[in-house]
Amino acid sequence: LVTGAARNIGRAIALCLASGGAKVAVNTRSNIGEARGVVEEIKALGTDGEAYLADVADPALRVARWGGLGAVWGSEYPAKHAILL
């Protein structure tokens, strides 16, 4: 899960992880269209991704599609977010 992954540093991190074969959950709090665009770029790299419009501090966010999270990268306001693991 990469927070703030719809643009800038978060996008770069998500694409870097995907280029290494990671499945990436692309999270944004405001622009699901941009997040879906990043997922398309991830899929073009040969792996899987999914876009989420959510505040990761909200415990209702669940990433269960792949059986859990291997890592969480907070690239947007990391001090504000709760740890999910």
The 8 nearest C-alpha neighbors of each residue, nearest first, counted from 0:
[[1, 24, 71, 23, 25, 72, 2, 70],
 [0, 2, 72, 25, 4, 26, 73, 71],
 [3, 1, 26, 73, 4, 74, 75, 27],
 [2, 4, 75, 9, 27, 74, 5, 26],
 [5, 3, 9, 10, 2, 25, 6, 1],
 [4, 6, 34, 33, 10, 3, 27, 37],
 [7, 5, 10, 4, 9, 8, 3, 33],
 [6, 8, 10, 9, 11, 5, 4, 3],
 [9, 7, 11, 10, 12, 6, 74, 4],
 [8, 10, 4, 12, 3, 74, 11, 7],
 [11, 9, 4, 6, 13, 7, 8, 5],
 [10, 12, 8, 14, 9, 13, 15, 7],
 [11, 13, 15, 9, 10, 14, 8, 16],
 [14, 12, 10, 16, 15, 11, 9, 17],
 [15, 13, 17, 11, 16, 12, 18, 41],
 [14, 16, 12, 18, 17, 13, 11, 19],
 [15, 17, 13, 19, 14, 21, 18, 12],
 [18, 16, 21, 14, 20, 19, 15, 41],
 [17, 19, 15, 20, 16, 14, 44, 21],
 [18, 20, 17, 16, 21, 15, 14, 46],
 [19, 21, 17, 18, 46, 22, 16, 45],
 [22, 20, 17, 16, 19, 23, 46, 18],
 [21, 23, 47, 48, 46, 17, 20, 24],
 [24, 22, 48, 0, 21, 25, 13, 17],
 [23, 25, 0, 49, 48, 50, 26, 1],
 [26, 24, 50, 4, 1, 49, 23, 51],
 [27, 25, 51, 2, 4, 3, 50, 1],
 [28, 26, 52, 3, 29, 5, 30, 53],
 [27, 29, 53, 52, 54, 30, 26, 3],
 [28, 30, 27, 31, 52, 53, 5, 32],
 [31, 29, 32, 33, 27, 34, 28, 5],
 [30, 32, 34, 33, 52, 35, 29, 27],
 [33, 31, 35, 34, 30, 36, 5, 50],
 [32, 34, 36, 5, 35, 31, 30, 37],
 [33, 35, 5, 31, 37, 36, 32, 50],
 [36, 34, 38, 32, 37, 33, 50, 31],
 [35, 37, 33, 39, 34, 38, 32, 40],
 [36, 38, 40, 34, 39, 35, 41, 5],
 [37, 39, 41, 35, 48, 40, 36, 49],
 [40, 38, 42, 36, 41, 37, 43, 35],
 [41, 39, 37, 43, 38, 42, 36, 44],
 [42, 40, 38, 44, 39, 43, 17, 14],
 [41, 43, 39, 45, 46, 44, 47, 40],
 [42, 44, 40, 45, 41, 39, 46, 38],
 [45, 43, 41, 42, 46, 18, 40, 17],
 [46, 44, 42, 43, 41, 47, 20, 18],
 [47, 45, 42, 20, 44, 22, 41, 17],
 [48, 46, 22, 42, 41, 23, 45, 49],
 [49, 47, 23, 38, 22, 24, 41, 42],
 [48, 50, 24, 25, 38, 23, 51, 47],
 [51, 49, 25, 34, 35, 26, 24, 38],
 [52, 50, 26, 53, 25, 27, 49, 31],
 [53, 51, 27, 28, 31, 26, 29, 50],
 [54, 52, 28, 51, 55, 27, 60, 26],
 [53, 55, 56, 28, 57, 52, 27, 60],
 [56, 54, 57, 53, 80, 60, 81, 58],
 [55, 57, 80, 81, 54, 58, 79, 82],
 [58, 56, 55, 59, 54, 60, 53, 81],
 [57, 59, 60, 56, 55, 61, 83, 81],
 [60, 58, 57, 61, 55, 56, 53, 54],
 [61, 59, 58, 57, 55, 53, 62, 54],
 [62, 60, 63, 59, 58, 67, 64, 55],
 [63, 61, 64, 67, 60, 68, 65, 24],
 [62, 64, 66, 67, 65, 61, 68, 60],
 [63, 65, 66, 62, 67, 61, 49, 68],
 [66, 64, 63, 67, 62, 68, 22, 69],
 [67, 65, 63, 64, 68, 62, 69, 61],
 [68, 66, 63, 65, 62, 69, 64, 61],
 [67, 69, 70, 0, 62, 66, 71, 84],
 [68, 70, 67, 71, 0, 84, 66, 21],
 [71, 69, 68, 0, 72, 84, 1, 67],
 [70, 72, 0, 1, 73, 69, 68, 83],
 [71, 73, 1, 74, 0, 2, 70, 9],
 [74, 72, 77, 2, 75, 1, 71, 76],
 [73, 75, 9, 2, 3, 72, 77, 76],
 [74, 76, 3, 77, 73, 2, 9, 4],
 [75, 77, 78, 79, 74, 80, 73, 3],
 [78, 76, 73, 79, 75, 80, 74, 72],
 [77, 79, 76, 80, 81, 73, 75, 82],
 [80, 78, 77, 76, 81, 56, 75, 55],
 [81, 79, 56, 77, 78, 55, 82, 76],
 [80, 82, 56, 83, 79, 55, 57, 78],
 [81, 83, 84, 80, 56, 71, 55, 73],
 [84, 82, 81, 71, 58, 55, 56, 80],
 [83, 82, 68, 71, 70, 69, 67, 81]]
